[in-house]
Amino acid sequence: MIKNIVVLLSMCAIGCSSAEATDKTDNWRASINALGPVQIGMSTDALQEYAGEIERQHGDGEGCIYFSPVNGEKDVSFMLFEGRLVRIDVYSRKTETLSGVRVGDTRDNIMRMYDDAVEEIDEDESHGQMLYLKSSRPEYKNYRMIFDVKNNIVSDYRLGLLPYVNWQQGCSGER
């Protein structure tokens, strides 16, 4: 009997710790200016309050730094410029937009879903296409959601503030 209780407590401890290790962002949905409760414009401290512990991934030494959740699988990254969140990159199918679009969806699905709000830009063959989503609401005129499409499939997407969301190479992008 005591042996069974010890086994059950051990199993609970393993289950509880693995449940805590999941990325908070997995169930959040993306909009043109936010991922769940994480809003573009937040400070690093506010980001940590919502996303939990974050770790620095890389930066450019000129005020631009990428972070991602410590407990995550690096499926989401946060770009901060001069201490403010300016862009969020999504690499996983786990995180969908408010309209239900995910990494792995087709180009046609995005075009159907967002219709006239999407501008398509063809890149060269190695980079594929980019689909730019703009909001019709005036308060979001400086925000975009950009879907990177390769072989007609969404490989990743990003959302955020202009001009940062346009930088194809992240922190090392155009300035």
N, C-alpha and C positions, 0 to 999 in steps of 0.2 A: 504494500500500500504506500509506504513512504517512498519507495523507489519510483512508483508511478507518479507521485506528486512531484518529485524532483525532475523527472523526465518532462512532465507537463510544464513546469516552471521554466525549464531550459528551452523548450520549444517556444514558449511565449516570449522569452527574452530574445531569441533569434528573430522571431516574427516581428516583434516590436521594433527592434533596431533596424531591420531592413525596411520597415514601413517608414521610419523616420528618415531614411537615407534617400527617399525619392525626391525628385526635384519639384519644388512648389509650383514651378511654371508649367508643369505637364498638363494641368487641367484649365489653365487660363486661356482666354480667347483674345485674339489680336484685333485691334482696330487701327485706324490710321495714325492715332496718337498715343496708344497705350497697349500694354499687354496685361490683361487682368487689372489689378490695382496699381500697377507700375505705369506712371505717366511720364511722357516726354517732358523734360524740364526739371525733373527731380534732382536733388543733390545725391551724392554718394551715400550719405547717412540715411536719407529717406528710402533710397533703393534697397539698402540692406534691411531696413525695417520690414519691407514687404517681401523681398526675394530671399531673405535669410543671409547666411554668410556667403560672401562672394570673394572670388580670388582674381587677382590680376592675371590676364592672359598675355597681353602684349600692348605696346604703345609706340608712339613715334618720338617721344622726348620733347614734343612741342605742344603739350597740353591735351593730346588725344590718347585715351587709354581704353582698352577693352577689358571687361570683367565677365565672369560667368559664375553661376551658382556652384558652391563647393560640392554639394551633394548631388548635383546633376550630372548628366552624361555629356555636357557641353553641347546640348541641343539648342540652347538659346544663349546669345551673348549680348552684352550691353555696352554701347559705345558712349563714353563720357568725354566731353570736350570742355576743358577748363572747369571741371568739377560739376558739370550738369549733364544729365542724360539727354542725348540728342538722337540716338538711334538704337533700335533693337533688331538683331538678326535672328532668324528662326531657321533651323536646319533639320528639324524632325517632323515627322508626320503626326506626332502627338499633339502639337499645338496648332489649332485651327483659327481661322479668322472668324469674325462675327457672322459672316455669310456661309461659313462651313468649308472654305477652301483650305487645303492642306498641301504640304510638300508631297509630291507623288501624284497630284491631280493633273489633269491635262490642260493644255493651253485653251482648248475649246471650252472646257468647263468654266475657266475664268472669264473668257469672252462672253459666254452665256450669262454668267452670274452677275457681272458688272456692266455689261453692255457698253454704252457710250462713255462711261466714266474711265475707260482704259485706253491708253495710248500705247501702241506697239512700236518698239524700236528694235530693228534687226542689228545684231552685232555680227562679227565674222563667224565662220563655221565653228571655231573652237570655243567661242563664248556663248553661242546661241542667241536667244532673244531676251529682251526685258519688256515686261508689261508694267506700265506706270498707271497706278490708280490715283486719281485725284478726287477729292470731295467737292461736292457742289456747295457746301456750306462755307460762307465767307470766313468764319472763325478758324477754319482748317486750310486756308489757302496756301500756307507755307509747309504743309505736311504732305507726305506721299507714302504709299505702300508700293514696293517694287518687287515683282515676281521674276526671278531668274528662271528661264525656260531653256532646257536642252533636250533636243529630240522630242519636242512637243510635251515634255513633262516638267513640272515645277521642281527644280532642284533645291531651291531655298527661297526665302523672301525676307524682306526687311521693311521696316517702317520707321518713320521719324521725320525730323525737321530738315528742311532745305538749308544749306547745300549738302549737309552730312549724309543724308540718305542716298544722294546721288554718287557718292564716292564709291566706285566699284571695288577698289582695293582697300576699303575700310580706312583705318588711320593713315595708311600710306597713300591714300587716294589724292586726287587733284585738289589743289587749294587755290 
